[in-house]
Amino acid sequence: MGVEIMAIPVLYEDNHLLAVVKPPGVPSQEDESGDPDMLTLLKADLKQRHNKPGNVFLGLVHRLDRPVGGAMIFAKTSKAASRLSESVRGRSFGKTYICVVEGVPARQEATLEHYIRKDQKRNVVTVYDRPAPEAKDARLTYRVAVSSGSHSLIAVRLHTGRPHQIRAQMAHIGCPLAGDLKYGAAKRPNLIDIALWSTSVTVPHPTTKEEMTFRSLPNDTEPWSWWSIDQLRFAAEYFV
């Protein structure tokens, strides 16, 4: 039985890389839900668009949480997958996000350094201010782009890629992401997904080594529609 192909916007494609916009609500890879995932959908799309026989290779280089949308890249060859994975491990893989949080952080701009431990069974992480058993270091830098008082639009640059990192660290400083009930946000009927968007991914090309940046802005839905396009762009480009 074939895979029903969802329209996923392509930001860039060559023989080695595929950069796309992940829709919120779609898993990065197959999970226990059995719902269509990015890897499966994109393989089916490549097979159809390029009329490829047999199986299509596509390597998962990094992940976005299911409720998160935005820029995401995949490797189209095993060599590209290996080199991009090296970039991730070597932290030459740049990722920026925007998010909407409840309230206003105490500091306009800051680097948060914590330790995070994931509970696999509950799919939730705990944040510690000091080293703790099985907890890994988690570091990000944020900047308040604009605030309404009740909510703030935040620019984020990740320095480490821990599970639920932005969600958990912002909640830890008293500003959970809008719509993120798992980490203490208030329930808002109009928010289907959490207010977190991958605005850019920067990576050295796996063969040319040229630094490439792929960008995305969220759709005009709540909570993004609370801010002007200029405010969203300012936040998205602050750390790029």
C-alpha positions in Angstrom: 0.0 0.0 0.0 1.4 3.4 -1.1 2.1 6.4 1.1 -0.3 9.3 0.7 2.1 12.2 -0.2 1.7 15.3 1.9 2.7 18.6 0.3 5.9 19.5 2.1 7.6 22.8 1.0 11.1 22.3 -0.3 13.6 25.0 0.5 16.6 23.5 -1.3 17.6 20.3 -3.0 20.7 18.9 -4.7 22.3 15.5 -5.0 23.4 15.5 -1.4 21.0 17.7 0.6 17.3 18.2 1.0 16.0 21.1 3.1 12.3 21.4 3.7 9.7 23.0 6.0 8.4 20.5 8.5 4.7 21.0 9.2 3.8 21.1 12.9 2.2 17.9 14.1 4.2 15.5 11.9 6.8 13.2 13.6 10.4 13.5 12.3 10.6 9.7 12.0 8.3 6.8 12.5 7.0 6.4 16.0 4.5 4.3 17.9 1.5 6.5 16.7 1.9 5.1 13.2 1.1 8.5 11.8 2.8 9.7 8.6 6.3 10.9 9.4 8.8 13.2 7.6 11.2 10.4 6.6 8.5 8.2 5.1 6.7 11.1 3.4 9.8 12.6 1.9 11.1 9.2 0.6 7.7 8.7 -1.1 7.9 12.2 -2.6 11.5 11.7 -3.9 10.5 8.4 -5.4 7.6 9.9 -7.2 9.3 13.2 -8.3 12.5 11.6 -9.5 10.8 8.4 -10.8 13.2 6.3 -8.7 12.9 2.5 -8.7 13.4 0.5 -5.5 14.1 2.1 -2.1 15.1 5.7 -1.7 17.9 6.6 0.7 17.2 9.5 3.0 19.2 10.1 6.2 17.8 11.8 9.3 20.4 14.3 10.4 18.5 16.1 13.2 15.0 16.0 14.7 12.3 18.5 15.5 9.7 17.6 18.2 6.4 16.6 16.7 4.5 19.8 17.6 7.4 22.0 16.1 7.5 23.2 12.5 10.1 24.9 10.4 13.4 24.4 8.6 14.8 20.9 8.6 17.4 19.1 6.5 18.0 15.6 5.4 20.9 13.8 3.7 20.3 12.2 0.3 23.4 10.0 0.4 25.1 7.9 3.1 28.3 10.0 2.7 26.3 13.2 3.2 24.6 11.7 6.2 27.9 10.8 7.8 29.4 14.2 7.2 26.4 16.1 8.4 26.3 14.0 11.5 29.9 14.9 12.1 28.8 18.6 11.8 26.2 18.0 14.5 28.6 16.3 16.8 31.3 19.0 16.2 28.7 21.7 16.8 29.2 23.4 13.4 25.6 22.8 12.8 23.7 26.0 13.6 20.1 26.1 14.6 17.9 29.1 15.4 14.3 29.2 16.5 11.6 31.7 17.5 9.1 31.0 20.2 6.3 32.7 22.0 6.4 32.4 25.8 4.1 33.3 28.6 5.2 36.4 30.5 8.5 38.3 30.1 11.9 36.8 31.0 13.7 38.6 33.8 16.6 39.4 31.4 16.2 40.8 27.9 19.0 38.6 26.6 20.8 35.7 28.3 22.6 32.4 27.9 20.9 29.6 29.8 23.1 26.8 31.0 21.4 23.8 32.7 21.5 20.1 32.8 18.7 18.0 31.3 17.6 14.4 32.0 14.9 12.7 29.9 12.4 10.3 31.3 11.9 8.0 28.3 8.7 6.4 29.6 6.9 9.7 30.2 8.6 11.6 27.3 9.4 14.6 29.6 12.6 16.1 30.7 13.8 17.5 34.0 16.0 20.6 34.2 18.7 21.0 36.8 20.8 24.0 37.7 23.8 21.8 38.6 25.2 18.5 37.3 22.9 15.5 38.1 23.2 11.8 37.4 22.5 11.0 33.7 21.8 14.6 33.0 23.5 16.2 30.0 24.6 19.8 29.6 22.1 22.1 27.8 23.0 25.6 26.6 21.1 28.2 24.6 21.1 31.9 24.1 17.8 33.9 23.9 16.8 37.4 23.1 13.4 39.0 23.8 12.4 40.5 20.4 9.2 42.1 21.5 6.7 41.7 24.4 3.1 42.4 24.9 3.4 42.0 28.7 1.4 38.7 28.8 3.5 37.1 26.1 6.9 37.6 24.5 8.3 36.8 21.1 11.8 35.2 21.7 14.7 34.6 19.4 16.8 31.5 20.3 20.1 30.1 19.3 20.8 26.5 20.3 24.3 25.5 21.4 23.4 22.0 22.3 20.6 19.8 20.9 18.9 18.1 23.9 15.4 16.7 23.9 12.7 19.4 24.6 15.6 21.7 25.4 14.0 25.1 24.5 10.7 24.1 25.9 12.1 22.9 29.2 14.7 25.6 29.7 12.3 28.5 29.1 9.8 26.9 31.4 12.5 26.5 34.0 13.0 30.3 34.1 9.3 30.8 34.5 8.3 31.4 30.8 6.8 28.2 29.3 6.1 28.2 25.6 2.5 29.2 24.7 0.5 26.1 24.2 3.0 23.8 25.8 0.8 22.1 28.5 3.5 19.5 29.2 5.8 22.2 30.6 3.2 24.2 32.5 1.6 26.6 30.0 -2.0 27.6 30.4 -4.5 25.9 28.1 -5.5 28.1 25.1 -8.3 26.7 22.9 -6.9 28.4 19.7 -3.4 26.9 20.1 -3.2 23.5 18.4 0.6 23.2 18.6 3.3 24.7 20.9 4.7 28.1 19.9 8.1 27.0 18.6 9.4 27.3 15.1 12.8 26.3 13.5 13.7 29.5 11.6 17.1 28.5 10.3 19.5 25.7 9.9 23.1 26.5 9.0 25.5 23.7 8.0 28.6 23.2 5.9 27.7 21.5 2.6 28.7 17.8 2.9 30.8 18.0 -0.3 31.6 21.6 -1.2 32.0 22.7 2.5 30.3 25.9 1.7 28.3 27.2 4.6 24.6 27.1 3.7 21.7 28.5 5.7 18.1 27.5 5.1 15.3 29.7 6.5 11.6 29.4 7.3 9.0 31.6 8.9 5.7 30.3 10.5 2.3 30.5 8.9 -0.1 33.3 9.9 -1.8 31.4 12.6 -2.0 31.9 16.4 0.2 32.7 18.2 2.4 33.9 15.3 -0.4 36.2 14.1 -0.1 38.1 17.3 3.1 39.7 15.9 3.8 41.6 12.6 5.8 40.0 9.8 8.6 42.6 10.5 8.7 41.5 14.2 8.8 37.8 13.2 11.6 38.5 10.7 13.6 40.5 13.3 13.4 37.7 15.8 14.2 35.0 13.1 17.2 36.8 11.9 18.6 38.0 15.2 21.1 35.2 15.7 21.7 34.3 12.0 
